[in-house]
C-alpha cells in the first residue's frame, strides 16, 4: 500500500512541478511559478524512495506507467481535455507493464 501511495504522490508532485515550468514558458506566467515547481520536483524524487524494491531503476521503470496514467488524468481534470481511446488504451498497457515490472517474479542470478 505504501508503494501505491508513493507512486501516486510522486506522480502528482512531478506533474505539478513540470507544469509550473510549462506555465512559465508556454503561458508567460511569472518566474515565481518555478519555486513551488522546484519544491514539487524534489518531493517527487523523495517519494520514490518509499517504493519497496531494492533497485532504483526498477522503481523508476514501474513508476513510468503510473506517471503516464496520472498525466492522462491531469490532461482531463486540470487542462479540460477529454482523453480519447488511444490515450486510454495506451495508459492501460503502460499500467499493466508497470505491474509486471514491479511484482514479477525474479530469477536468481
N, CA, C and O atoms as a GROMACS GRO file, in nm:
protein
  436
    1UNK      N    1   0.081  -0.119   0.000
    1UNK     CA    2   0.000   0.000   0.000
    1UNK      C    3   0.086   0.126   0.000
    1UNK      O    4   0.050   0.227  -0.061
    2UNK      N    5   0.200   0.120   0.069
    2UNK     CA    6   0.290   0.235   0.072
    2UNK      C    7   0.343   0.263  -0.068
    2UNK      O    8   0.356   0.380  -0.107
    3UNK      N    9   0.373   0.159  -0.144
    3UNK     CA   10   0.424   0.178  -0.280
    3UNK      C   11   0.322   0.249  -0.367
    3UNK      O   12   0.357   0.341  -0.441
    4UNK      N   13   0.197   0.210  -0.359
    4UNK     CA   14   0.092   0.274  -0.439
    4UNK      C   15   0.080   0.421  -0.402
    4UNK      O   16   0.072   0.508  -0.489
    5UNK      N   17   0.077   0.449  -0.273
    5UNK     CA   18   0.067   0.588  -0.226
    5UNK      C   19   0.189   0.669  -0.269
    5UNK      O   20   0.176   0.784  -0.310
    6UNK      N   21   0.307   0.608  -0.261
    6UNK     CA   22   0.429   0.677  -0.303
    6UNK      C   23   0.424   0.710  -0.452
    6UNK      O   24   0.459   0.820  -0.493
    7UNK      N   25   0.380   0.613  -0.532
    7UNK     CA   26   0.372   0.637  -0.676
    7UNK      C   27   0.269   0.745  -0.710
    7UNK      O   28   0.296   0.831  -0.794
    8UNK      N   29   0.154   0.742  -0.648
    8UNK     CA   30   0.052   0.843  -0.677
    8UNK      C   31   0.099   0.981  -0.631
    8UNK      O   32   0.084   1.079  -0.704
    9UNK      N   33   0.156   0.988  -0.513
    9UNK     CA   34   0.208   1.116  -0.464
    9UNK      C   35   0.321   1.168  -0.552
    9UNK      O   36   0.327   1.287  -0.582
   10UNK      N   37   0.410   1.078  -0.593
   10UNK     CA   38   0.522   1.117  -0.680
   10UNK      C   39   0.470   1.168  -0.814
   10UNK      O   40   0.521   1.267  -0.866
   11UNK      N   41   0.370   1.101  -0.868
   11UNK     CA   42   0.315   1.144  -0.997
   11UNK      C   43   0.254   1.283  -0.987
   11UNK      O   44   0.278   1.367  -1.073
   12UNK      N   45   0.176   1.306  -0.883
   12UNK     CA   46   0.117   1.439  -0.867
   12UNK      C   47   0.224   1.546  -0.848
   12UNK      O   48   0.215   1.655  -0.904
   13UNK      N   49   0.326   1.514  -0.769
   13UNK     CA   50   0.433   1.611  -0.746
   13UNK      C   51   0.512   1.638  -0.873
   13UNK      O   52   0.545   1.753  -0.903
   14UNK      N   53   0.542   1.533  -0.949
   14UNK     CA   54   0.619   1.553  -1.072
   14UNK      C   55   0.539   1.631  -1.176
   14UNK      O   56   0.591   1.725  -1.237
   15UNK      N   57   0.416   1.594  -1.195
   15UNK     CA   58   0.334   1.664  -1.294
   15UNK      C   59   0.315   1.810  -1.256
   15UNK      O   60   0.326   1.899  -1.340
   16UNK      N   61   0.288   1.836  -1.129
   16UNK     CA   62   0.271   1.974  -1.083
   16UNK      C   63   0.401   2.053  -1.101
   16UNK      O   64   0.398   2.168  -1.144
   17UNK      N   65   0.514   1.991  -1.068
   17UNK     CA   66   0.642   2.059  -1.085
   17UNK      C   67   0.673   2.090  -1.231
   17UNK      O   68   0.718   2.200  -1.264
   18UNK      N   69   0.649   1.993  -1.316
   18UNK     CA   70   0.672   2.014  -1.459
   18UNK      C   71   0.575   2.116  -1.516
   18UNK      O   72   0.610   2.196  -1.602
   19UNK      N   73   0.452   2.114  -1.467
   19UNK     CA   74   0.351   2.208  -1.515
   19UNK      C   75   0.389   2.352  -1.480
   19UNK      O   76   0.356   2.444  -1.554
   20UNK      N   77   0.457   2.372  -1.367
   20UNK     CA   78   0.498   2.508  -1.331
   20UNK      C   79   0.596   2.563  -1.434
   20UNK      O   80   0.590   2.681  -1.468
   21UNK      N   81   0.685   2.477  -1.485
   21UNK     CA   82   0.776   2.521  -1.590
   21UNK      C   83   0.700   2.546  -1.720
   21UNK      O   84   0.727   2.642  -1.791
   22UNK      N   85   0.605   2.458  -1.750
   22UNK     CA   86   0.522   2.473  -1.870
   22UNK      C   87   0.448   2.607  -1.865
   22UNK      O   88   0.446   2.680  -1.964
   23UNK      N   89   0.388   2.638  -1.749
   23UNK     CA   90   0.312   2.762  -1.734
   23UNK      C   91   0.404   2.884  -1.750
   23UNK      O   92   0.363   2.984  -1.809
   24UNK      N   93   0.525   2.876  -1.698
   24UNK     CA   94   0.620   2.986  -1.709
   24UNK      C   95   0.660   3.009  -1.855
   24UNK      O   96   0.659   3.122  -1.904
   25UNK      N   97   0.695   2.901  -1.924
   25UNK     CA   98   0.743   2.913  -2.061
   25UNK      C   99   0.629   2.933  -2.161
   25UNK      O  100   0.633   3.024  -2.244
   26UNK      N  101   0.527   2.848  -2.153
   26UNK     CA  102   0.422   2.847  -2.254
   26UNK      C  103   0.312   2.950  -2.230
   26UNK      O  104   0.255   3.004  -2.325
   27UNK      N  105   0.280   2.976  -2.103
   27UNK     CA  106   0.171   3.066  -2.072
   27UNK      C  107   0.217   3.204  -2.025
   27UNK      O  108   0.135   3.292  -1.996
   28UNK      N  109   0.348   3.224  -2.016
   28UNK     CA  110   0.400   3.354  -1.975
   28UNK      C  111   0.378   3.388  -1.830
   28UNK      O  112   0.374   3.506  -1.794
   29UNK      N  113   0.362   3.287  -1.745
   29UNK     CA  114   0.345   3.311  -1.601
   29UNK      C  115   0.476   3.364  -1.542
   29UNK      O  116   0.582   3.351  -1.603
   30UNK      N  117   0.466   3.422  -1.427
   30UNK     CA  118   0.582   3.476  -1.357
   30UNK      C  119   0.685   3.367  -1.327
   30UNK      O  120   0.650   3.250  -1.309
   31UNK      N  121   0.811   3.407  -1.321
   31UNK     CA  122   0.917   3.313  -1.285
   31UNK      C  123   0.898   3.260  -1.143
   31UNK      O  124   0.958   3.159  -1.107
   32UNK      N  125   0.817   3.327  -1.063
   32UNK     CA  126   0.789   3.280  -0.928
   32UNK      C  127   0.718   3.145  -0.929
   32UNK      O  128   0.721   3.074  -0.829
   33UNK      N  129   0.657   3.110  -1.040
   33UNK     CA  130   0.593   2.979  -1.054
   33UNK      C  131   0.697   2.867  -1.042
   33UNK      O  132   0.663   2.754  -1.011
   34UNK      N  133   0.823   2.900  -1.068
   34UNK     CA  134   0.927   2.798  -1.065
   34UNK      C  135   0.962   2.752  -0.924
   34UNK      O  136   1.002   2.637  -0.905
   35UNK      N  137   0.946   2.838  -0.826
   35UNK     CA  138   0.982   2.800  -0.688
   35UNK      C  139   0.898   2.683  -0.636
   35UNK      O  140   0.955   2.583  -0.592
   36UNK      N  141   0.765   2.691  -0.640
   36UNK     CA  142   0.690   2.574  -0.595
   36UNK      C  143   0.712   2.454  -0.687
   36UNK      O  144   0.703   2.339  -0.645
   37UNK      N  145   0.742   2.482  -0.814
   37UNK     CA  146   0.770   2.373  -0.906
   37UNK      C  147   0.895   2.296  -0.868
   37UNK      O  148   0.897   2.173  -0.874
   38UNK      N  149   0.998   2.366  -0.828
   38UNK     CA  150   1.123   2.300  -0.785
   38UNK      C  151   1.102   2.220  -0.657
   38UNK      O  152   1.154   2.109  -0.644
   39UNK      N  153   1.027   2.277  -0.563
   39UNK     CA  154   0.996   2.204  -0.440
   39UNK      C  155   0.916   2.078  -0.473
   39UNK      O  156   0.941   1.971  -0.417
   40UNK      N  157   0.822   2.091  -0.563
   40UNK     CA  158   0.740   1.977  -0.603
   40UNK      C  159   0.824   1.868  -0.669
   40UNK      O  160   0.801   1.750  -0.644
   41UNK      N  161   0.920   1.907  -0.752
   41UNK     CA  162   1.006   1.808  -0.816
   41UNK      C  163   1.097   1.738  -0.715
   41UNK      O  164   1.126   1.619  -0.730
   42UNK      N  165   1.143   1.811  -0.614
   42UNK     CA  166   1.223   1.748  -0.509
   42UNK      C  167   1.137   1.649  -0.429
   42UNK      O  168   1.183   1.541  -0.392
   43UNK      N  169   1.012   1.687  -0.402
   43UNK     CA  170   0.920   1.598  -0.332
   43UNK      C  171   0.896   1.471  -0.414
   43UNK      O  172   0.892   1.361  -0.359
   44UNK      N  173   0.882   1.486  -0.544
   44UNK     CA  174   0.866   1.372  -0.634
   44UNK      C  175   0.980   1.272  -0.616
   44UNK      O  176   0.956   1.152  -0.599
   45UNK      N  177   1.103   1.320  -0.620
   45UNK     CA  178   1.219   1.232  -0.608
   45UNK      C  179   1.222   1.165  -0.470
   45UNK      O  180   1.255   1.047  -0.459
   46UNK      N  181   1.189   1.240  -0.367
   46UNK     CA  182   1.188   1.185  -0.231
   46UNK      C  183   1.083   1.075  -0.217
   46UNK      O  184   1.110   0.970  -0.158
   47UNK      N  185   0.965   1.098  -0.271
   47UNK     CA  186   0.857   1.000  -0.256
   47UNK      C  187   0.891   0.866  -0.322
   47UNK      O  188   0.848   0.762  -0.274
   48UNK      N  189   0.967   0.869  -0.429
   48UNK     CA  190   1.004   0.743  -0.495
   48UNK      C  191   1.094   0.656  -0.407
   48UNK      O  192   1.106   0.536  -0.432
   49UNK      N  193   1.157   0.714  -0.306
   49UNK     CA  194   1.241   0.634  -0.217
   49UNK      C  195   1.158   0.543  -0.127
   49UNK      O  196   1.213   0.454  -0.062
   50UNK      N  197   1.026   0.563  -0.122
   50UNK     CA  198   0.938   0.479  -0.040
   50UNK      C  199   0.890   0.354  -0.112
   50UNK      O  200   0.821   0.271  -0.053
   51UNK      N  201   0.927   0.338  -0.238
   51UNK     CA  202   0.886   0.221  -0.314
   51UNK      C  203   0.962   0.100  -0.264
   51UNK      O  204   1.084   0.105  -0.246
   52UNK      N  205   0.890  -0.009  -0.242
   52UNK     CA  206   0.951  -0.130  -0.186
   52UNK      C  207   1.014  -0.216  -0.294
   52UNK      O  208   0.956  -0.314  -0.340
   53UNK      N  209   1.133  -0.178  -0.332
   53UNK     CA  210   1.216  -0.258  -0.422
   53UNK      C  211   1.360  -0.218  -0.393
   53UNK      O  212   1.388  -0.102  -0.364
   54UNK      N  213   1.451  -0.312  -0.401
   54UNK     CA  214   1.591  -0.278  -0.370
   54UNK      C  215   1.661  -0.204  -0.484
   54UNK      O  216   1.771  -0.152  -0.466
   55UNK      N  217   1.598  -0.199  -0.601
   55UNK     CA  218   1.665  -0.142  -0.718
   55UNK      C  219   1.596  -0.014  -0.765
   55UNK      O  220   1.477  -0.016  -0.797
   56UNK      N  221   1.670   0.095  -0.769
   56UNK     CA  222   1.614   0.224  -0.810
   56UNK      C  223   1.562   0.219  -0.953
   56UNK      O  224   1.453   0.270  -0.981
   57UNK      N  225   1.637   0.158  -1.043
   57UNK     CA  226   1.596   0.152  -1.182
   57UNK      C  227   1.462   0.082  -1.201
   57UNK      O  228   1.380   0.124  -1.283
   58UNK      N  229   1.439  -0.023  -1.124
   58UNK     CA  230   1.311  -0.095  -1.133
   58UNK      C  231   1.198  -0.008  -1.076
   58UNK      O  232   1.088  -0.006  -1.132
   59UNK      N  233   1.224   0.061  -0.969
   59UNK     CA  234   1.122   0.151  -0.912
   59UNK      C  235   1.087   0.260  -1.012
   59UNK      O  236   0.970   0.293  -1.029
   60UNK      N  237   1.188   0.316  -1.079
   60UNK     CA  238   1.164   0.424  -1.176
   60UNK      C  239   1.092   0.371  -1.299
   60UNK      O  240   1.004   0.438  -1.353
   61UNK      N  241   1.128   0.252  -1.344
   61UNK     CA  242   1.065   0.195  -1.463
   61UNK      C  243   0.917   0.169  -1.438
   61UNK      O  244   0.833   0.203  -1.521
   62UNK      N  245   0.885   0.109  -1.324
   62UNK     CA  246   0.745   0.083  -1.291
   62UNK      C  247   0.670   0.214  -1.272
   62UNK      O  248   0.552   0.224  -1.308
   63UNK      N  249   0.736   0.313  -1.216
   63UNK     CA  250   0.674   0.444  -1.196
   63UNK      C  251   0.631   0.505  -1.330
   63UNK      O  252   0.533   0.580  -1.336
   64UNK      N  253   0.702   0.475  -1.436
   64UNK     CA  254   0.669   0.531  -1.567
   64UNK      C  255   0.525   0.504  -1.606
   64UNK      O  256   0.458   0.592  -1.662
   65UNK      N  257   0.476   0.385  -1.578
   65UNK     CA  258   0.337   0.353  -1.609
   65UNK      C  259   0.239   0.435  -1.528
   65UNK      O  260   0.138   0.482  -1.580
   66UNK      N  261   0.270   0.453  -1.400
   66UNK     CA  262   0.185   0.534  -1.313
   66UNK      C  263   0.187   0.679  -1.360
   66UNK      O  264   0.084   0.746  -1.360
   67UNK      N  265   0.303   0.727  -1.400
   67UNK     CA  266   0.316   0.865  -1.448
   67UNK      C  267   0.230   0.887  -1.572
   67UNK      O  268   0.164   0.990  -1.584
   68UNK      N  269   0.230   0.792  -1.663
   68UNK     CA  270   0.151   0.807  -1.786
   68UNK      C  271   0.002   0.813  -1.753
   68UNK      O  272  -0.068   0.900  -1.805
   69UNK      N  273  -0.046   0.723  -1.670
   69UNK     CA  274  -0.187   0.725  -1.632
   69UNK      C  275  -0.221   0.856  -1.561
   69UNK      O  276  -0.326   0.916  -1.587
   70UNK      N  277  -0.134   0.901  -1.472
   70UNK     CA  278  -0.157   1.026  -1.399
   70UNK      C  279  -0.156   1.146  -1.493
   70UNK      O  280  -0.233   1.241  -1.474
   71UNK      N  281  -0.070   1.143  -1.593
   71UNK     CA  282  -0.064   1.253  -1.689
   71UNK      C  283  -0.193   1.263  -1.771
   71UNK      O  284  -0.240   1.373  -1.800
   72UNK      N  285  -0.249   1.149  -1.807
   72UNK     CA  286  -0.375   1.149  -1.880
   72UNK      C  287  -0.487   1.200  -1.789
   72UNK      O  288  -0.575   1.273  -1.836
   73UNK      N  289  -0.485   1.163  -1.662
   73UNK     CA  290  -0.584   1.215  -1.567
   73UNK      C  291  -0.568   1.367  -1.552
   73UNK      O  292  -0.668   1.439  -1.546
   74UNK      N  293  -0.445   1.416  -1.546
   74UNK     CA  294  -0.418   1.560  -1.538
   74UNK      C  295  -0.473   1.631  -1.661
   74UNK      O  296  -0.536   1.736  -1.651
   75UNK      N  297  -0.447   1.572  -1.777
   75UNK     CA  298  -0.496   1.627  -1.904
   75UNK      C  299  -0.646   1.652  -1.896
   75UNK      O  300  -0.695   1.756  -1.939
   76UNK      N  301  -0.718   1.555  -1.840
   76UNK     CA  302  -0.863   1.564  -1.833
   76UNK      C  303  -0.909   1.658  -1.721
   76UNK      O  304  -0.991   1.747  -1.745
   77UNK      N  305  -0.857   1.639  -1.600
   77UNK     CA  306  -0.909   1.711  -1.485
   77UNK      C  307  -0.858   1.854  -1.473
   77UNK      O  308  -0.932   1.943  -1.429
   78UNK      N  309  -0.733   1.879  -1.511
   78UNK     CA  310  -0.676   2.013  -1.496
   78UNK      C  311  -0.686   2.093  -1.625
   78UNK      O  312  -0.723   2.210  -1.624
   79UNK      N  313  -0.652   2.029  -1.737
   79UNK     CA  314  -0.649   2.101  -1.864
   79UNK      C  315  -0.783   2.095  -1.939
   79UNK      O  316  -0.801   2.166  -2.038
   80UNK      N  317  -0.875   2.011  -1.893
   80UNK     CA  318  -1.006   2.006  -1.953
   80UNK      C  319  -1.013   1.938  -2.089
   80UNK      O  320  -1.107   1.960  -2.164
   81UNK      N  321  -0.912   1.856  -2.122
   81UNK     CA  322  -0.910   1.784  -2.249
   81UNK      C  323  -0.947   1.638  -2.221
   81UNK      O  324  -0.879   1.569  -2.145
   82UNK      N  325  -1.055   1.595  -2.281
   82UNK     CA  326  -1.101   1.458  -2.257
   82UNK      C  327  -1.012   1.358  -2.331
   82UNK      O  328  -0.988   1.372  -2.451
   83UNK      N  329  -0.963   1.256  -2.260
   83UNK     CA  330  -0.878   1.155  -2.324
   83UNK      C  331  -0.958   1.077  -2.430
   83UNK      O  332  -1.078   1.054  -2.415
   84UNK      N  333  -0.889   1.039  -2.536
   84UNK     CA  334  -0.954   0.959  -2.638
   84UNK      C  335  -0.920   0.811  -2.618
   84UNK      O  336  -0.850   0.776  -2.523
   85UNK      N  337  -0.968   0.727  -2.706
   85UNK     CA  338  -0.950   0.582  -2.692
   85UNK      C  339  -0.802   0.544  -2.695
   85UNK      O  340  -0.761   0.447  -2.630
   86UNK      N  341  -0.722   0.619  -2.768
   86UNK     CA  342  -0.579   0.588  -2.776
   86UNK      C  343  -0.508   0.626  -2.647
   86UNK      O  344  -0.416   0.557  -2.604
   87UNK      N  345  -0.549   0.737  -2.585
   87UNK     CA  346  -0.495   0.775  -2.455
   87UNK      C  347  -0.526   0.668  -2.351
   87UNK      O  348  -0.439   0.627  -2.274
   88UNK      N  349  -0.650   0.623  -2.350
   88UNK     CA  350  -0.693   0.524  -2.251
   88UNK      C  351  -0.630   0.387  -2.274
   88UNK      O  352  -0.589   0.320  -2.179
   89UNK      N  353  -0.624   0.345  -2.400
   89UNK     CA  354  -0.563   0.216  -2.432
   89UNK      C  355  -0.414   0.217  -2.398
   89UNK      O  356  -0.363   0.124  -2.335
   90UNK      N  357  -0.345   0.321  -2.439
   90UNK     CA  358  -0.202   0.332  -2.409
   90UNK      C  359  -0.176   0.335  -2.260
   90UNK      O  360  -0.081   0.272  -2.212
   91UNK      N  361  -0.259   0.408  -2.185
   91UNK     CA  362  -0.244   0.413  -2.040
   91UNK      C  363  -0.263   0.276  -1.977
   91UNK      O  364  -0.189   0.237  -1.887
   92UNK      N  365  -0.364   0.205  -2.024
   92UNK     CA  366  -0.388   0.070  -1.972
   92UNK      C  367  -0.271  -0.023  -1.996
   92UNK      O  368  -0.231  -0.098  -1.907
   93UNK      N  369  -0.216  -0.018  -2.116
   93UNK     CA  370  -0.099  -0.101  -2.147
   93UNK      C  371   0.020  -0.066  -2.058
   93UNK      O  372   0.093  -0.153  -2.012
   94UNK      N  373   0.038   0.063  -2.034
   94UNK     CA  374   0.151   0.107  -1.951
   94UNK      C  375   0.137   0.063  -1.807
   94UNK      O  376   0.235   0.023  -1.745
   95UNK      N  377   0.016   0.069  -1.752
   95UNK     CA  378  -0.002   0.029  -1.613
   95UNK      C  379   0.015  -0.122  -1.599
   95UNK      O  380   0.064  -0.169  -1.496
   96UNK      N  381  -0.026  -0.198  -1.700
   96UNK     CA  382   0.000  -0.343  -1.697
   96UNK      C  383   0.150  -0.369  -1.697
   96UNK      O  384   0.199  -0.453  -1.622
   97UNK      N  385   0.223  -0.296  -1.781
   97UNK     CA  386   0.369  -0.310  -1.784
   97UNK      C  387   0.432  -0.274  -1.650
   97UNK      O  388   0.526  -0.340  -1.606
   98UNK      N  389   0.383  -0.169  -1.586
   98UNK     CA  390   0.436  -0.129  -1.456
   98UNK      C  391   0.415  -0.238  -1.352
   98UNK      O  392   0.503  -0.265  -1.270
   99UNK      N  393   0.298  -0.300  -1.355
   99UNK     CA  394   0.270  -0.408  -1.260
   99UNK      C  395   0.363  -0.527  -1.284
   99UNK      O  396   0.416  -0.584  -1.190
  100UNK      N  397   0.383  -0.563  -1.410
  100UNK     CA  398   0.473  -0.674  -1.443
  100UNK      C  399   0.614  -0.645  -1.393
  100UNK      O  400   0.679  -0.731  -1.335
  101UNK      N  401   0.661  -0.524  -1.416
  101UNK     CA  402   0.797  -0.487  -1.372
  101UNK      C  403   0.809  -0.493  -1.220
  101UNK      O  404   0.907  -0.546  -1.167
  102UNK      N  405   0.712  -0.440  -1.151
  102UNK     CA  406   0.722  -0.425  -1.006
  102UNK      C  407   0.700  -0.556  -0.930
  102UNK      O  408   0.770  -0.582  -0.832
  103UNK      N  409   0.605  -0.638  -0.972
  103UNK     CA  410   0.571  -0.757  -0.892
  103UNK      C  411   0.606  -0.889  -0.960
  103UNK      O  412   0.582  -0.996  -0.903
  104UNK      N  413   0.663  -0.884  -1.080
  104UNK     CA  414   0.700  -1.008  -1.147
  104UNK      C  415   0.805  -1.085  -1.068
  104UNK      O  416   0.890  -1.025  -1.002
  105UNK      N  417   0.800  -1.219  -1.076
  105UNK     CA  418   0.899  -1.299  -1.003
  105UNK      C  419   1.039  -1.276  -1.061
  105UNK      O  420   1.055  -1.257  -1.182
  106UNK      N  421   1.137  -1.277  -0.976
  106UNK     CA  422   1.275  -1.254  -1.018
  106UNK      C  423   1.350  -1.386  -1.016
  106UNK      O  424   1.337  -1.466  -0.923
  107UNK      N  425   1.426  -1.408  -1.120
  107UNK     CA  426   1.510  -1.528  -1.127
  107UNK      C  427   1.639  -1.502  -1.050
  107UNK      O  428   1.695  -1.393  -1.057
  108UNK      N  429   1.684  -1.601  -0.977
  108UNK     CA  430   1.810  -1.588  -0.903
  108UNK      C  431   1.925  -1.581  -1.000
  108UNK      O  432   1.927  -1.653  -1.100
  109UNK      N  433   2.019  -1.495  -0.972
  109UNK     CA  434   2.134  -1.478  -1.062
  109UNK      C  435   2.242  -1.578  -1.033
  109UNK      O  436   2.346  -1.578  -1.099
   0.00000   0.00000   0.00000
